[in-house]
């Protein structure tokens, strides 16, 4: 469980760093919020 959490955290950080290079923060936030809503359903 802990390992999975760490792995996800590392992946999320890497995605943020990569995305930050290519996308403006506003767009990134919009996409992240959309993903959160998508996961709820």
PDB file of N, CA, C and O in Angstrom:
ATOM      1  N   UNK A   1       0.840  -1.215   0.000  1.00  0.00           N
ATOM      2  CA  UNK A   1       0.000   0.000   0.000  1.00  0.00           C
ATOM      3  C   UNK A   1       0.870   1.258   0.000  1.00  0.00           C
ATOM      4  O   UNK A   1       0.685   2.162  -0.814  1.00  0.00           O
ATOM      5  N   UNK A   2       1.821   1.290   0.933  1.00  0.00           N
ATOM      6  CA  UNK A   2       2.686   2.478   1.039  1.00  0.00           C
ATOM      7  C   UNK A   2       3.493   2.681  -0.238  1.00  0.00           C
ATOM      8  O   UNK A   2       3.663   3.802  -0.717  1.00  0.00           O
ATOM      9  N   UNK A   3       3.986   1.565  -0.776  1.00  0.00           N
ATOM     10  CA  UNK A   3       4.789   1.653  -2.001  1.00  0.00           C
ATOM     11  C   UNK A   3       3.960   2.209  -3.156  1.00  0.00           C
ATOM     12  O   UNK A   3       4.436   3.041  -3.929  1.00  0.00           O
ATOM     13  N   UNK A   4       2.725   1.745  -3.263  1.00  0.00           N
ATOM     14  CA  UNK A   4       1.831   2.222  -4.327  1.00  0.00           C
ATOM     15  C   UNK A   4       1.603   3.723  -4.167  1.00  0.00           C
ATOM     16  O   UNK A   4       1.638   4.470  -5.145  1.00  0.00           O
ATOM     17  N   UNK A   5       1.371   4.156  -2.938  1.00  0.00           N
ATOM     18  CA  UNK A   5       1.162   5.575  -2.665  1.00  0.00           C
ATOM     19  C   UNK A   5       2.363   6.406  -3.060  1.00  0.00           C
ATOM     20  O   UNK A   5       2.226   7.474  -3.656  1.00  0.00           O
ATOM     21  N   UNK A   6       3.545   5.909  -2.722  1.00  0.00           N
ATOM     22  CA  UNK A   6       4.778   6.627  -3.062  1.00  0.00           C
ATOM     23  C   UNK A   6       4.960   6.702  -4.565  1.00  0.00           C
ATOM     24  O   UNK A   6       5.348   7.732  -5.116  1.00  0.00           O
ATOM     25  N   UNK A   7       4.672   5.586  -5.211  1.00  0.00           N
ATOM     26  CA  UNK A   7       4.810   5.526  -6.664  1.00  0.00           C
ATOM     27  C   UNK A   7       3.870   6.517  -7.336  1.00  0.00           C
ATOM     28  O   UNK A   7       4.259   7.228  -8.264  1.00  0.00           O
ATOM     29  N   UNK A   8       2.624   6.557  -6.856  1.00  0.00           N
ATOM     30  CA  UNK A   8       1.631   7.496  -7.401  1.00  0.00           C
ATOM     31  C   UNK A   8       2.069   8.934  -7.165  1.00  0.00           C
ATOM     32  O   UNK A   8       1.926   9.792  -8.035  1.00  0.00           O
ATOM     33  N   UNK A   9       2.604   9.182  -5.975  1.00  0.00           N
ATOM     34  CA  UNK A   9       3.042  10.531  -5.622  1.00  0.00           C
ATOM     35  C   UNK A   9       4.167  10.972  -6.552  1.00  0.00           C
ATOM     36  O   UNK A   9       4.169  12.097  -7.050  1.00  0.00           O
ATOM     37  N   UNK A  10       5.116  10.076  -6.776  1.00  0.00           N
ATOM     38  CA  UNK A  10       6.242  10.376  -7.665  1.00  0.00           C
ATOM     39  C   UNK A  10       5.741  10.627  -9.085  1.00  0.00           C
ATOM     40  O   UNK A  10       6.208  11.539  -9.768  1.00  0.00           O
ATOM     41  N   UNK A  11       4.786   9.810  -9.517  1.00  0.00           N
ATOM     42  CA  UNK A  11       4.213   9.979 -10.850  1.00  0.00           C
ATOM     43  C   UNK A  11       3.498  11.307 -10.991  1.00  0.00           C
ATOM     44  O   UNK A  11       3.620  11.988 -12.009  1.00  0.00           O
ATOM     45  N   UNK A  12       2.746  11.670  -9.953  1.00  0.00           N
ATOM     46  CA  UNK A  12       2.001  12.930  -9.976  1.00  0.00           C
ATOM     47  C   UNK A  12       2.961  14.113 -10.036  1.00  0.00           C
ATOM     48  O   UNK A  12       2.731  15.078 -10.765  1.00  0.00           O
ATOM     49  N   UNK A  13       4.046  14.025  -9.254  1.00  0.00           N
ATOM     50  CA  UNK A  13       5.043  15.098  -9.248  1.00  0.00           C
ATOM     51  C   UNK A  13       5.703  15.220 -10.618  1.00  0.00           C
ATOM     52  O   UNK A  13       5.891  16.324 -11.129  1.00  0.00           O
ATOM     53  N   UNK A  14       6.049  14.091 -11.201  1.00  0.00           N
ATOM     54  CA  UNK A  14       6.678  14.093 -12.524  1.00  0.00           C
ATOM     55  C   UNK A  14       5.736  14.691 -13.564  1.00  0.00           C
ATOM     56  O   UNK A  14       6.154  15.469 -14.421  1.00  0.00           O
ATOM     57  N   UNK A  15       4.460  14.319 -13.478  1.00  0.00           N
ATOM     58  CA  UNK A  15       3.469  14.855 -14.413  1.00  0.00           C
ATOM     59  C   UNK A  15       3.360  16.362 -14.272  1.00  0.00           C
ATOM     60  O   UNK A  15       3.300  17.084 -15.268  1.00  0.00           O
ATOM     61  N   UNK A  16       3.335  16.839 -13.021  1.00  0.00           N
ATOM     62  CA  UNK A  16       3.232  18.285 -12.776  1.00  0.00           C
ATOM     63  C   UNK A  16       4.433  19.001 -13.372  1.00  0.00           C
ATOM     64  O   UNK A  16       4.289  20.038 -14.019  1.00  0.00           O
ATOM     65  N   UNK A  17       5.630  18.437 -13.150  1.00  0.00           N
ATOM     66  CA  UNK A  17       6.845  19.066 -13.653  1.00  0.00           C
ATOM     67  C   UNK A  17       6.859  19.092 -15.179  1.00  0.00           C
ATOM     68  O   UNK A  17       7.205  20.105 -15.786  1.00  0.00           O
ATOM     69  N   UNK A  18       6.484  17.987 -15.786  1.00  0.00           N
ATOM     70  CA  UNK A  18       6.432  17.910 -17.248  1.00  0.00           C
ATOM     71  C   UNK A  18       5.376  18.847 -17.803  1.00  0.00           C
ATOM     72  O   UNK A  18       5.631  19.622 -18.725  1.00  0.00           O
ATOM     73  N   UNK A  19       4.182  18.763 -17.225  1.00  0.00           N
ATOM     74  CA  UNK A  19       3.065  19.563 -17.714  1.00  0.00           C
ATOM     75  C   UNK A  19       3.361  21.046 -17.554  1.00  0.00           C
ATOM     76  O   UNK A  19       2.978  21.851 -18.403  1.00  0.00           O
ATOM     77  N   UNK A  20       4.040  21.413 -16.470  1.00  0.00           N
ATOM     78  CA  UNK A  20       4.367  22.807 -16.214  1.00  0.00           C
ATOM     79  C   UNK A  20       5.225  23.413 -17.310  1.00  0.00           C
ATOM     80  O   UNK A  20       5.187  24.620 -17.548  1.00  0.00           O
ATOM     81  N   UNK A  21       6.003  22.558 -17.978  1.00  0.00           N
ATOM     82  CA  UNK A  21       6.860  23.042 -19.056  1.00  0.00           C
ATOM     83  C   UNK A  21       6.058  23.356 -20.312  1.00  0.00           C
ATOM     84  O   UNK A  21       6.442  24.216 -21.105  1.00  0.00           O
ATOM     85  N   UNK A  22       4.944  22.655 -20.488  1.00  0.00           N
ATOM     86  CA  UNK A  22       4.210  22.749 -21.748  1.00  0.00           C
ATOM     87  C   UNK A  22       2.878  23.475 -21.662  1.00  0.00           C
ATOM     88  O   UNK A  22       2.398  24.021 -22.656  1.00  0.00           O
ATOM     89  N   UNK A  23       2.279  23.482 -20.474  1.00  0.00           N
ATOM     90  CA  UNK A  23       0.937  24.051 -20.340  1.00  0.00           C
ATOM     91  C   UNK A  23       0.923  25.190 -19.339  1.00  0.00           C
ATOM     92  O   UNK A  23       1.640  25.143 -18.340  1.00  0.00           O
ATOM     93  N   UNK A  24       0.112  26.220 -19.594  1.00  0.00           N
ATOM     94  CA  UNK A  24      -0.064  27.273 -18.593  1.00  0.00           C
ATOM     95  C   UNK A  24      -0.771  26.713 -17.361  1.00  0.00           C
ATOM     96  O   UNK A  24      -1.597  25.810 -17.487  1.00  0.00           O
ATOM     97  N   UNK A  25      -0.461  27.233 -16.176  1.00  0.00           N
ATOM     98  CA  UNK A  25      -1.037  26.713 -14.925  1.00  0.00           C
ATOM     99  C   UNK A  25      -2.553  26.683 -14.912  1.00  0.00           C
ATOM    100  O   UNK A  25      -3.148  25.759 -14.357  1.00  0.00           O
ATOM    101  N   UNK A  26      -3.191  27.685 -15.518  1.00  0.00           N
ATOM    102  CA  UNK A  26      -4.660  27.729 -15.498  1.00  0.00           C
ATOM    103  C   UNK A  26      -5.229  26.509 -16.223  1.00  0.00           C
ATOM    104  O   UNK A  26      -6.170  25.873 -15.748  1.00  0.00           O
ATOM    105  N   UNK A  27      -4.647  26.198 -17.375  1.00  0.00           N
ATOM    106  CA  UNK A  27      -5.112  25.045 -18.148  1.00  0.00           C
ATOM    107  C   UNK A  27      -4.866  23.759 -17.372  1.00  0.00           C
ATOM    108  O   UNK A  27      -5.712  22.865 -17.342  1.00  0.00           O
ATOM    109  N   UNK A  28      -3.702  23.678 -16.747  1.00  0.00           N
ATOM    110  CA  UNK A  28      -3.352  22.495 -15.966  1.00  0.00           C
ATOM    111  C   UNK A  28      -4.344  22.284 -14.830  1.00  0.00           C
ATOM    112  O   UNK A  28      -4.799  21.164 -14.593  1.00  0.00           O
ATOM    113  N   UNK A  29      -4.676  23.359 -14.131  1.00  0.00           N
ATOM    114  CA  UNK A  29      -5.641  23.259 -13.029  1.00  0.00           C
ATOM    115  C   UNK A  29      -6.997  22.794 -13.533  1.00  0.00           C
ATOM    116  O   UNK A  29      -7.665  21.984 -12.890  1.00  0.00           O
ATOM    117  N   UNK A  30      -7.395  23.309 -14.684  1.00  0.00           N
ATOM    118  CA  UNK A  30      -8.683  22.928 -15.260  1.00  0.00           C
ATOM    119  C   UNK A  30      -8.697  21.432 -15.583  1.00  0.00           C
ATOM    120  O   UNK A  30      -9.675  20.735 -15.313  1.00  0.00           O
ATOM    121  N   UNK A  31      -7.604  20.956 -16.158  1.00  0.00           N
ATOM    122  CA  UNK A  31      -7.493  19.535 -16.510  1.00  0.00           C
ATOM    123  C   UNK A  31      -7.511  18.672 -15.252  1.00  0.00           C
ATOM    124  O   UNK A  31      -8.189  17.646 -15.206  1.00  0.00           O
ATOM    125  N   UNK A  32      -6.760  19.094 -14.225  1.00  0.00           N
ATOM    126  CA  UNK A  32      -6.706  18.323 -12.981  1.00  0.00           C
ATOM    127  C   UNK A  32      -8.070  18.263 -12.313  1.00  0.00           C
ATOM    128  O   UNK A  32      -8.471  17.213 -11.810  1.00  0.00           O
ATOM    129  N   UNK A  33      -8.781  19.376 -12.306  1.00  0.00           N
ATOM    130  CA  UNK A  33     -10.128  19.397 -11.726  1.00  0.00           C
ATOM    131  C   UNK A  33     -11.063  18.480 -12.505  1.00  0.00           C
ATOM    132  O   UNK A  33     -11.893  17.782 -11.922  1.00  0.00           O
ATOM    133  N   UNK A  34     -10.920  18.488 -13.817  1.00  0.00           N
ATOM    134  CA  UNK A  34     -11.734  17.621 -14.666  1.00  0.00           C
ATOM    135  C   UNK A  34     -11.458  16.153 -14.344  1.00  0.00           C
ATOM    136  O   UNK A  34     -12.381  15.341 -14.281  1.00  0.00           O
ATOM    137  N   UNK A  35     -10.186  15.817 -14.141  1.00  0.00           N
ATOM    138  CA  UNK A  35      -9.823  14.439 -13.816  1.00  0.00           C
ATOM    139  C   UNK A  35     -10.402  14.020 -12.474  1.00  0.00           C
ATOM    140  O   UNK A  35     -10.860  12.889 -12.318  1.00  0.00           O
ATOM    141  N   UNK A  36     -10.383  14.932 -11.503  1.00  0.00           N
ATOM    142  CA  UNK A  36     -10.952  14.629 -10.183  1.00  0.00           C
ATOM    143  C   UNK A  36     -12.440  14.325 -10.298  1.00  0.00           C
ATOM    144  O   UNK A  36     -12.933  13.369  -9.700  1.00  0.00           O
ATOM    145  N   UNK A  37     -13.153  15.144 -11.070  1.00  0.00           N
ATOM    146  CA  UNK A  37     -14.589  14.930 -11.270  1.00  0.00           C
ATOM    147  C   UNK A  37     -14.826  13.601 -11.979  1.00  0.00           C
ATOM    148  O   UNK A  37     -15.756  12.864 -11.649  1.00  0.00           O
ATOM    149  N   UNK A  38     -13.982  13.309 -12.945  1.00  0.00           N
ATOM    150  CA  UNK A  38     -14.105  12.080 -13.719  1.00  0.00           C
ATOM    151  C   UNK A  38     -13.928  10.854 -12.822  1.00  0.00           C
ATOM    152  O   UNK A  38     -14.642   9.863 -12.979  1.00  0.00           O
ATOM    153  N   UNK A  39     -12.990  10.915 -11.893  1.00  0.00           N
ATOM    154  CA  UNK A  39     -12.726   9.790 -10.998  1.00  0.00           C
ATOM    155  C   UNK A  39     -13.864   9.552 -10.020  1.00  0.00           C
ATOM    156  O   UNK A  39     -14.097   8.419  -9.600  1.00  0.00           O
ATOM    157  N   UNK A  40     -14.574  10.613  -9.657  1.00  0.00           N
ATOM    158  CA  UNK A  40     -15.697  10.480  -8.710  1.00  0.00           C
ATOM    159  C   UNK A  40     -16.807   9.619  -9.296  1.00  0.00           C
ATOM    160  O   UNK A  40     -17.425   8.823  -8.588  1.00  0.00           O
ATOM    161  N   UNK A  41     -17.058   9.780 -10.593  1.00  0.00           N
ATOM    162  CA  UNK A  41     -18.178   9.075 -11.235  1.00  0.00           C
ATOM    163  C   UNK A  41     -17.858   7.603 -11.496  1.00  0.00           C
ATOM    164  O   UNK A  41     -18.695   6.875 -12.030  1.00  0.00           O
TER     165      UNK A  41
END
